[in-house]
Amino acid sequence: DCCVGANEDDRTTYDKVWKTFEPYVTESKPLKIMDWRQMSSRNDSHANCMASPDPKIPAEALSCNITVQCRRAMARSTSQMTAEEKQIHEARLRIDAALSIADLSGGDESNLFLGQEDQITTHMSLGDVVSGRYDADLLNICVAQETIMTSPQSEISTSVVVYDNGRVWKMGDSGTATESLTVLAPWIRAPAFLLPPNNIRVREINLWYAPKETRTNTHYDGNHNVLVVLRGSKTIELCPPDIIKGSPIHSEHANHPALWRALEVGGNCPVVPSFDEELQATSKSYKNTAIVASVSAGEAIFIPEGWWHRVESSADCLAISFWFDHQNASTSAFSQPCTSHMLPYQTREVMRAYMDAHFHRIALDLVKEARSHA
């Protein structure tokens, strides 16, 4: 709905873009951005950056080690599984089908990355992943990911700064142990008009690369996200937090549906009393509510925090995510009709923060109570 005029000055464009974008952030509603390169000022003529028409990863970054999420290329066939393993395998596929609008795989599971028990996490150089220098007969790489820059939760003095021209800089230091790709910082161009420093605090900038077609399962993230596609395309399905029940807040995969946890405890967990009933009800709600967006090179999408999403990536798909907080949010927003769909996620996060802050006292109280009844 926001057209950027060719003769507008950057300040006018900045204000117009943020005025259009802010309600989506405040109300936690997704938005597709048709041309993210227009979302920063035009006074940067540096050609070798991610905003160029044909962006290429700088050579100095190719030697950096990155995190690679894989599944075994030679997966066991169902004929080799025990009866219990086969039952769990089929249930996992049922969950994936229930939480998707359309099955684009044609029955092929090889590119389905569930991110659960089939997950293998390793590290290799970015150059090896991009050029295919790995044993494809052993590992099926689903996604390579790594942090470029991050802002600590409490240290404002080391926050990531986004300039009007999209360049990024981190105050205070040149990188931490969790920032393996800091060398990419000069190459980054952020959609600055979507991330004004008076309203937004950038939490993380991450690189995502899919060497082959891949599908990830449904999950949510704990920050707002502007996902920018540089090469290839992504098909993203989204639904609000109140459509799917989340896993217990301190489980290993807390940001995944509770249906996954039911498989680990014999078909039941505290929030899923009946697997089949929950699967049917969740699937119906999901298919009636989910939004599907295709995001190609040069486009971007805003994924609000807590929104469930699954992603299908084309081969050789390169993307950068900008995770951020909206600084004007407050607890009064919990009771607003326009954000009622966010209540389940907000409640989970409040409970998690409270338990993290008071875990030892809560544990001691539980021990005392147990001893008093012994």
C-alpha positions in Angstrom: 0.0 0.0 0.0 3.0 2.3 0.2 4.5 3.5 -3.0 7.9 5.2 -2.9 8.1 8.2 -5.3 11.1 8.6 -7.5 11.5 12.3 -6.6 10.8 12.1 -2.9 13.6 12.9 -0.5 14.8 10.2 1.9 13.2 11.8 5.0 9.8 11.9 3.3 10.1 8.3 2.2 11.4 7.2 5.6 8.4 8.7 7.4 5.9 7.4 4.8 7.3 3.8 5.0 7.3 3.7 8.8 3.9 5.1 9.0 2.6 2.3 6.8 4.7 -0.4 8.4 4.2 0.4 12.1 0.6 -0.7 12.4 1.6 -4.2 11.2 4.3 -4.3 13.9 2.1 -3.0 16.6 -0.8 -5.3 15.8 1.6 -8.3 15.0 0.3 -8.9 11.5 2.5 -10.3 8.6 3.3 -8.1 5.6 5.0 -8.8 2.3 7.5 -6.1 1.0 7.7 -6.1 -2.8 11.1 -4.4 -3.1 13.1 -4.2 0.0 15.9 -2.3 -1.8 13.7 0.8 -1.8 13.6 0.6 2.0 16.8 2.6 2.5 18.3 5.9 1.3 19.9 6.1 -2.1 23.2 7.7 -1.3 25.2 4.5 -1.1 26.8 3.6 -4.5 28.8 0.6 -3.2 28.3 -2.1 -5.8 29.6 -5.2 -3.9 26.8 -5.6 -1.3 23.7 -7.6 -0.8 21.5 -4.9 -2.4 23.2 -5.3 -5.8 21.2 -6.9 -8.6 23.2 -10.2 -8.4 24.5 -10.4 -4.9 27.5 -12.6 -4.3 28.9 -13.6 -0.9 32.3 -11.9 -0.4 35.3 -14.2 -0.8 36.5 -13.4 2.7 33.3 -14.9 4.2 33.6 -18.2 2.4 36.3 -19.5 4.7 34.1 -18.9 7.8 32.6 -21.8 9.6 28.8 -21.9 9.8 26.2 -24.1 11.4 24.7 -26.6 9.1 21.4 -28.5 9.8 21.2 -31.8 8.0 19.4 -35.1 7.9 21.0 -38.4 6.9 21.0 -38.8 3.2 20.7 -42.6 3.5 17.6 -42.6 5.8 16.2 -45.9 6.9 13.3 -47.1 4.8 10.0 -47.9 6.5 10.7 -51.6 5.8 13.8 -51.4 8.1 11.9 -49.8 11.0 10.5 -51.5 14.0 6.7 -51.3 14.4 7.0 -48.5 17.0 9.5 -46.5 14.8 7.2 -46.9 11.8 4.2 -45.7 13.8 6.1 -42.6 15.0 7.4 -41.9 11.5 3.9 -42.1 10.0 2.5 -39.8 12.8 5.2 -37.2 12.1 4.3 -37.2 8.5 0.6 -36.8 9.4 1.5 -33.8 11.6 3.5 -32.2 8.8 0.6 -32.7 6.3 -1.9 -31.4 8.8 0.1 -28.2 9.3 0.5 -27.3 5.7 -1.9 -25.9 3.0 -0.7 -28.1 0.2 1.7 -31.0 -0.2 4.2 -29.9 -2.9 6.5 -32.8 -2.3 4.7 -35.4 -4.4 5.3 -37.9 -1.5 9.1 -37.2 -1.5 10.4 -37.0 2.1 14.0 -36.4 1.2 13.8 -32.7 1.4 11.6 -32.6 4.5 13.5 -31.2 7.5 11.5 -31.8 10.6 14.2 -30.4 12.9 13.5 -33.0 15.6 15.0 -36.5 15.9 16.1 -36.5 12.3 18.3 -33.5 12.8 22.1 -33.5 12.6 23.9 -30.3 13.5 27.5 -29.8 12.3 29.8 -27.1 11.1 31.6 -26.5 7.9 32.9 -23.6 5.9 30.4 -21.5 4.0 32.4 -22.0 0.8 32.1 -25.7 1.1 28.3 -25.5 1.5 27.8 -23.1 -1.4 30.1 -25.0 -3.8 28.8 -28.4 -2.8 32.2 -29.7 -1.4 30.7 -32.2 1.0 29.7 -35.9 0.9 26.1 -35.7 -0.4 25.8 -39.5 0.0 26.3 -39.1 3.7 24.6 -35.8 4.6 21.5 -34.1 3.1 22.1 -30.4 4.0 18.7 -28.7 4.6 19.8 -25.3 5.7 23.0 -23.5 6.6 22.7 -20.6 9.0 24.9 -18.3 11.0 24.8 -15.1 13.0 26.3 -12.0 11.4 25.6 -9.5 14.2 23.7 -9.6 17.5 22.6 -7.1 20.2 22.9 -8.5 23.8 19.6 -8.4 25.8 20.9 -5.9 28.4 23.9 -4.1 26.9 22.6 -1.1 25.0 26.2 0.0 24.5 26.8 -2.9 22.1 23.6 -2.6 20.1 23.5 -3.0 16.3 23.0 0.3 14.6 21.2 0.6 11.2 22.0 3.7 9.2 19.6 5.4 6.7 21.6 3.9 3.8 21.2 0.4 5.2 24.7 0.0 6.4 25.0 -1.7 9.8 27.5 -1.2 12.6 27.8 -2.6 16.1 28.6 -0.2 18.9 31.2 -1.1 21.5 33.0 -4.1 19.9 33.7 -5.9 16.7 32.0 -9.2 17.4 31.4 -12.0 19.9 31.9 -15.7 19.9 28.4 -16.2 18.6 29.0 -13.9 15.6 30.9 -16.2 13.2 30.1 -14.1 10.1 30.9 -10.6 11.4 33.1 -10.3 8.3 29.9 -9.9 6.3 28.9 -6.7 8.1 30.2 -4.3 5.4 28.3 -6.3 2.8 24.9 -6.0 4.6 22.3 -3.5 3.6 19.3 -3.5 5.9 15.8 -2.2 4.9 16.5 0.9 7.1 13.1 2.5 6.7 11.5 -0.5 8.3 13.9 -0.4 11.3 14.1 3.1 12.6 16.3 3.3 15.7 13.9 5.4 17.7 11.3 2.6 17.5 13.2 -0.6 16.8 16.1 -2.5 18.3 17.8 -5.0 16.0 18.5 -8.2 18.0 20.1 -10.4 15.3 21.2 -10.4 11.7 21.4 -13.9 10.3 22.4 -15.6 7.1 20.3 -18.5 5.7 21.3 -20.7 2.8 19.5 -23.7 1.3 21.7 -25.5 -1.3 18.8 -27.8 -2.3 15.0 -27.6 -2.2 14.0 -28.0 1.4 11.0 -27.8 3.6 11.1 -27.0 7.4 8.4 -27.9 9.8 6.1 -25.5 11.6 7.6 -23.4 14.4 7.7 -19.8 15.8 10.5 -17.4 16.6 10.8 -15.1 19.7 11.4 -11.9 17.8 9.8 -9.9 15.0 11.6 -10.8 11.7 12.1 -9.0 8.4 13.2 -11.8 6.1 15.0 -10.6 3.0 15.5 -13.0 0.0 18.6 -12.3 -2.1 18.6 -15.3 -4.3 16.0 -18.0 -5.1 12.6 -18.0 -3.5 10.7 -19.1 -0.4 7.1 -20.1 0.1 6.0 -19.3 3.6 2.9 -20.4 5.4 1.9 -18.4 8.5 -0.8 -18.6 11.1 -1.5 -16.7 14.4 -0.2 -18.0 17.7 -3.8 -18.9 18.9 -4.3 -21.5 16.2 -1.7 -24.1 17.3 -0.9 -25.2 20.9 2.8 -24.8 21.7 5.0 -27.4 23.5 5.7 -27.0 27.2 7.6 -23.7 27.7 10.8 -25.4 29.0 10.9 -28.4 26.7 13.7 -28.9 24.3 11.7 -27.6 21.3 9.4 -25.2 23.1 8.8 -23.2 19.9 7.3 -26.2 18.1 3.7 -27.6 18.2 2.7 -29.7 21.2 1.7 -32.4 18.8 5.4 -33.2 18.3 5.9 -33.7 22.1 2.9 -36.1 22.2 4.9 -38.5 20.0 7.7 -38.7 22.6 5.5 -39.7 25.5 3.4 -42.5 24.0 0.8 -40.4 22.3 -0.1 -38.0 25.2 1.3 -34.9 26.9 -0.3 -32.4 29.3 -1.6 -30.1 26.6 -2.5 -32.9 24.1 -4.9 -35.4 25.9 -5.9 -37.0 22.6 -3.4 -37.0 19.7 -5.9 -37.9 16.9 -8.5 -35.4 18.2 -6.0 -32.6 18.6 -4.5 -33.3 15.2 -7.9 -33.1 13.4 -8.9 -30.0 15.3 -5.6 -28.2 14.8 -5.5 -29.1 11.1 -9.0 -27.7 10.5 -8.2 -24.4 12.3 -4.8 -24.1 10.4 -6.2 -24.7 7.0 -9.0 -22.2 7.6 -6.6 -19.5 8.9 -3.1 -19.9 7.4 -1.7 -17.3 5.0 0.6 -18.4 2.1 3.2 -16.0 0.7 5.7 -16.5 -2.1 8.9 -14.4 -1.5 11.3 -14.1 -4.4 14.7 -12.4 -4.8 14.4 -8.7 -4.1 11.3 -9.2 -1.9 10.9 -9.5 1.8 8.4 -10.5 4.4 7.6 -9.4 7.9 7.0 -12.4 10.2 5.7 -11.2 13.6 7.1 -12.8 16.8 5.1 -15.8 17.9 3.5 -16.5 14.6 3.7 -20.1 13.5 5.4 -20.5 10.1 6.8 -23.2 7.9 9.2 -22.5 5.0 9.8 -24.1 1.6 13.0 -22.9 0.0 14.1 -23.3 -3.6 17.6 -24.7 -4.5 20.4 -22.1 -4.0 18.2 -19.9 -1.9 20.1 -17.1 0.0 18.4 -14.9 2.6 19.1 -12.5 5.4 16.9 -12.1 8.5 16.7 -9.1 10.7 15.2 -10.0 14.1 14.1 -7.0 16.1 12.1 -5.7 19.1 9.5 -3.0 18.8 10.4 -0.7 21.7 6.9 0.9 21.9 5.2 -2.3 22.9 3.6 -2.4 26.4 1.6 -4.8 28.5 -1.5 -2.7 27.9 -1.4 -4.0 24.3 -2.4 -7.5 25.7 -6.0 -6.5 26.1 -6.5 -4.8 22.7 -8.9 -6.5 20.3 -6.4 -6.0 17.4 -3.8 -8.1 19.2 -6.0 -10.7 20.9 -4.5 -13.4 18.6 -1.1 -12.8 20.3 -2.3 -13.7 23.8 -1.2 -17.3 23.8 2.3 -16.4 22.7 2.5 -13.4 25.1 1.3 -15.6 28.0 3.9 -18.2 27.2 6.7 -15.7 27.1 5.7 -14.0 30.4 5.5 -17.4 32.1 8.9 -18.4 30.7 10.5 -15.2 31.9 9.0 -15.5 35.3 10.2 -19.1 35.7 13.7 -18.2 34.5 13.9 -15.4 37.0 12.5 -17.4 39.9 13.4 -21.0 39.1 15.5 -21.7 42.2 12.8 -20.4 44.6 10.1 -22.3 42.8 12.2 -25.5 42.8 12.9 -25.1 46.5 9.2 -24.6 47.3 8.3 -27.7 45.4 10.9 -29.8 47.2 9.7 -28.5 50.6 6.1 -29.3 49.6 7.1 -32.8 48.5 8.9 -33.5 51.7 6.0 -32.2 53.8 3.8 -34.9 52.2 6.4 -37.7 52.4 
